[in-house]
Amino acid sequence: TPTASSSSSSSSSSIDKPKASSKTSAFSLGPASDDDIVIHVCDEARKVNRDFTCSKKLLLKEMKYFESYLSSSNQYDDIDISVHCDVYIFEWLMRFINRPSDPPELKCKSAVSILISSDFLRMQRLVDKCLQFVHDHVNEVIKLPIDLNCINAGLVTRLAALFTVPELERIEDRRDKLRGKLWMKRVESLLEKPGNVLVCCAECGKVYCRRFQSMLTCSRAKPSIDFHGNVISRHVPLGAGQWKMRQYIHTLRSQRKVAWDVLYWRLWGMFHMFQCTVCGDAFPACEYNHCVFHPEAAKFGTGQNRGSYPCCGKEALRFDTTMRKSGCRARSHTVATSSLSSSSSSSSGSSPGSGSGRNPVGEKGMLASGGDGFGVGKGIV
């Protein structure tokens, strides 16, 4: 941890001799300057102490951390700076700021240490360079025997922003040292998009995106007639005090042990709507495999309104005013091309089909899960 202190000299003799002997014994990586100061580096792990000299002006320009210690001092102040860190990492940092035209090479084994040190010292230019390097060599960095938990949340957020969804899918991380955190930040980013708000239906318990409420049909809500004479049956959302989106997502993580990448795709599927050309219904991508149907047509007796389906024995109505779809089997929806393009342009989040070569709604199992999946929230939270 860098610490610094300064003490002003009052006598004329100390001004004439500002400890020149200590500066000449220190290791210098740049040309000598009138405002050179000495930085004492203590490497407790290696039990090595080393002194570096650096121009005060350059230090303030590149390492903003020292501004609070050095900005108020003048050239006659006797400044003493002590830094507790890896001596070789600090030497690399000093080479970086003293030789901008020929900076030292970043390597996988030291990139994380340099990233953390540069972030602490507020070296913005180097932080950006290290984040891009880790992004470009993420699989090599993950394989190294280093603890990646030392990367703070702010850096993880910035690192996650550099990755596209297909790039996150290609990360190899068996021990989940970094991949889960990157997906977590992607989930947070998805939930922060305008309009991406989940609500739970008070009638059927289904969790759905609020901005699609006028397009979805509730299987248990009372039907009504709209202004165009259509029979509709809409979801009725629970109040804010009865159900909370954040608590629902927390339950999926803590109780159902849903991985961050699985959770991302599930949420992505709930935030994207498509139209089926077979059944005519609008459906969220997470219900891609839920196009219900009866393999056999209903049979009715002569002059009777009530009949049954031979395939399952379920009752059938010749004139069903509820207009609700029923079926004993399920198949994949046939997605209208126009709904694919409109959902991609109007909905928030990244599409699994963009750049990854995937079926945009049906390849991942969590987008086509049967039963209640994660879509039924009544009683979960």
N, C-alpha and C positions, 0 to 999 in steps of 0.2 A: 504494500500500500504506500503510495507516494506521500511523503510528508515534507513540509517546507517551513522554514522560519527565516526571518530577516531581521537584522539589527543595524540601525544607522550609526555611522562613525562620526563623532563630533570633533576630534582633534585633527589638526592639519597633517600631522605625521601619518595617520592612518589613511588619509585621503591620498597622499603621495604614494603610499605603499599598500595597495589593496590586495594583500596576500598573493603576490605574484608567484611565490615559490610553490604554493599548492597547485596552481593552475598548470605550471610546466610539468609537474609530475603526473598529471591526469592524462587519460587517453583521449586524443582528439581525432575526430573524423572529418573535420572541415577546416578551412583556413582560419587562422587566428584572428580574433576580433577584439576591439576595445571593450565590448560589453560581455565578454565571455564569463560564464559562471560554471561552477563545478557541481556536478551531480554525483552523489555517493550512492552506489548501487550495492545492496546487500543481498546476496543469494544464500539464504539460510539452508536450502536443500543441499547445495554443493559446498557450503561453508566457505564462500568466496566473497571478498569485498573488492570493488573496483570503482575507480573514479573516471568520469567522463566530463569533458568540457564541451560547451555548446553556447552559441550566441543567444543572448537573452531575447533579442528580437525574433530570431528564428524559432526559439522555443515557444514563445507566446503565439506565434503565427500557426505553428503546426500542432502543438499540444495545448489545447484550450484549458486543460485541467489546471495548469499553473497560473492562469490569469489572476485568480484570487490571491495568490501569493506574491506575484511579481509585478502586477500592473501598477501598484501604488509605490513601488520602490524606485529609487533613482540610481544613477551610475556609481554613486559613492557608497551605496549600501553594501554591507558585508552579508551576502546571501548564502545560506547553507541549505541544500536540498538533499534529502535522503529518500531513496526509493528501494522498497523491498520487493524484489521480483527476480525472475530468472535472468542472470547476467547476459546470457547469449541472446535472449529475446530482446532485452533492452539495447544491446549492441546492434541488433538487426533494425530496431526502430530508429536508432540514431543514424545508421547508414541510410535509411529511407528518407529522412528529412534533410540530410546533408548532401545527398546525391540524387536529386530529383530526375536528372537526365539519365542516370544509370542506377536505378533502384535495385536492391538485392532481390533474388528470386524467391517467390513464395513456394513452399513445399508442403505436401500433405501432412507430414508429421508435425509441423510447427504452425500450420495455418490457424488452427483453433486457438492456440495460445496467443498468437499475434492478434487475432480478432478480438479476444477478450481484453488484452492489454490496450489495444488501440481504442476500444470502446470506452474503457475506463479513463484513459488519458484524453478522450474526446478528439481523436484524430479522424475526423469525418471522412476525409479522402481515402485513408487507409482502410477504414471500416467497410466502405463501399467495395473496395478492391478485394478484401478478404471474403466478404459475403458472396461476391460473384465467383471467387475461386472455389469456395466450399460448394456452391451450386453446381459448378462445372465438374467437380471431382467428388461428389457426395458419396458415391459407393466406395471409393478408395479411403475417404476420411472415416467412414463408419467402420471399416474393417480394422482400423488402428486400435490398439489397446489403450484408449484414452476415454476419460469420463466426459460425455457430452452434456451432462446435466449442469455443468458450469456455464453454459450459454444461457444468458438471461432471457426472459420472455420477450423483451423488446427486440432483441436480435433475432429470436426465432420468428417473430412476426414479420420482420423485414426479409428474412431468408425465405419464408414460405411464400411471400409475394413474388419472388423471383421464379418460382416453379409453376409450370402449367400442370393441369390435371394429368395428362399423359406422362409427364416427367415424374410426378409423384408416384404413379403406378409402377414405374420402372425402378424405383429405389429398392435395393436389396438390404434388408435390415432384419435379420432373424431375431435379434435380441431387443428389437424396438428401442434402440438408443436415440433415434431422432425422427424416424418416419412417423410415428404416432403423433408427435408434437406438431409436425408440419401439417398433418391432416386435421388436427384439432384447430389450428389457425385457419385452415381452409373452411372448416365448419363455422367458425366464428364469423368469418368474412361473408359466408353465405347467409347467415342469419341477420347480418347487418344490412343486407340489401333492402331497399324500400319495397314494401309490399309482401315480403317473405315473413308472414305471420301465420302461425298455426293456431287453430281453435278446435274445440271438441264439441261434437253434436250432443245435445241433451237428450235427443230421442234415440239414436242408434249407437252412440258412443264412438263414432268414427272421428279420427283426427284428419283434418284437411286444411288446405291453404284458404285463408279468408277471402282473398280476392277472386277465388273461383266458386264462391258460394252460389251465385246465380246460375252456374252451369251444371252443378252436381245435383243428383237426385238422392233423396233420403229414402231408405227402404221402410222406415217406420213412421215417418212424419205424416200427419193428416194431409190428404191431397186438397188442393184448392184450384180455382180457375183464375188465370191471369187475364190481363186486359185484351189479349188476343184470342181468348177462348180456349187456351191450352190448359190441359190438366197438369199441374206441377206439384211436386212434393219436395220441399227444400229442407236443408239442415237447419236446426235451431241451435246456435252456439251457446255454450254455457257462459255464465258471467265470469268476469275477471277474478272474482274472489273464489270461485268454485274450481277453476282449472287454470294452470299457468304453463306456458310453453317451456320456459326454462326448467321448471321442475320436471316436466315430462321428459325432456331430453336428459336431464340428470338421472332420472330413473332408468332410462335405457342404458346409460353407462354404468351405473352403480349396481343395479339389480340384475339386468339382463346381460351385462358384460359385453355390450356391443362395441366392436372395434371402431376407431375413429373413421377409418376409410369406409367401412360398411355404413356407419351412421351418415356420412356425407352423401353417399349415393342414395340412401333412403330419403333423406331430406331433399336432395336434388329431384328425386322422383315425385315428391309431393308438391314441389314448387313449379313443375312443368306440366302443362295440360295438352292433351291431344284429342283428336276426333277419330272415331272408328267408322269406317265406311260400311261395315257389315251390320252392326247393331244400331248405329246412328248416335250412340251416346258419346259425350265428352268424358274423358277419364284421365286421372293423373298417371304419370309414367310409372309409378310404383305399382299400379294395377294393370300392367300391360298384359298379363296372362289371365285376366279375370273377365273375359268376354263369355258370359254364361249362355247356354243354349240347351235345348232338349234334342237329342239325336233323332227322336221319333215325334211326328206330329200328334197333336191332341186328337182324341176320338170322342165324338158326341153322339148321344142317342137321338133318334128322330124327334125333332121339335123340342129338344132339351137345350138349355143354356149352360148347364154344368156337365163337364166331362172329365176326362183324366188323360194323363200322359202314359202310354204303355211302357215307356222306358223306366219310369220311376214310380208310377202310380199317383203322382201329385195331382191335386184337383186343378182343372182348367176351366176357365170361363170363356164362353163364346164371345161375349161382349164385356170386356174388362175395362171399366171406367177409370181404374187407377193408373193405367198405362205403365205399370211397373214391369220390368224385365224379370223373367224367372228362368231357371234352368238347373238341370242336375249335373251338367258337365261344364267344363271351362276350357277355353282355348285362347290363343293369343289374339289380341285385337288386330285388325287391319288398319294401319295408321294412314290417314289421308295425307298426301304430300303437302297440301296447303297448310295443314295444322302443324306439320313439322317445321316449316319455314317460319310461320308466324310465332310459334312458341319459342323458337331459337332467337328471334329478333326482339320479342317483347318481354320474355321472362328473364329474371336475373339468374346469375350463376353460370358455370361452365358446362358445356354439353359433353357427355362422354363420347359423343361421336365426332367431336371437333378435333381432328388431328390424331385420334387414337385408333381409327379404323374399326370402331365398335358399332354394333347396332345401337342407336341412340336410346332405345327404351327397353330392350329385352335381354341383353347379354348377361349382365350381372344378376346373380340369383336374388339379391335383396330387392331388385326392382321388379321381380316377378314372383315374390313370395306368396304362398297360399295362406289360407286361414286368416287370422286377424293380423299376422305379421307384427309390425309396429304401428299399424294404422288404427287400431282400436285403443282408445285411451281411457275410456270410462272404467273406473275401478283400478286402473294402473297407478294413478297418482292420487 
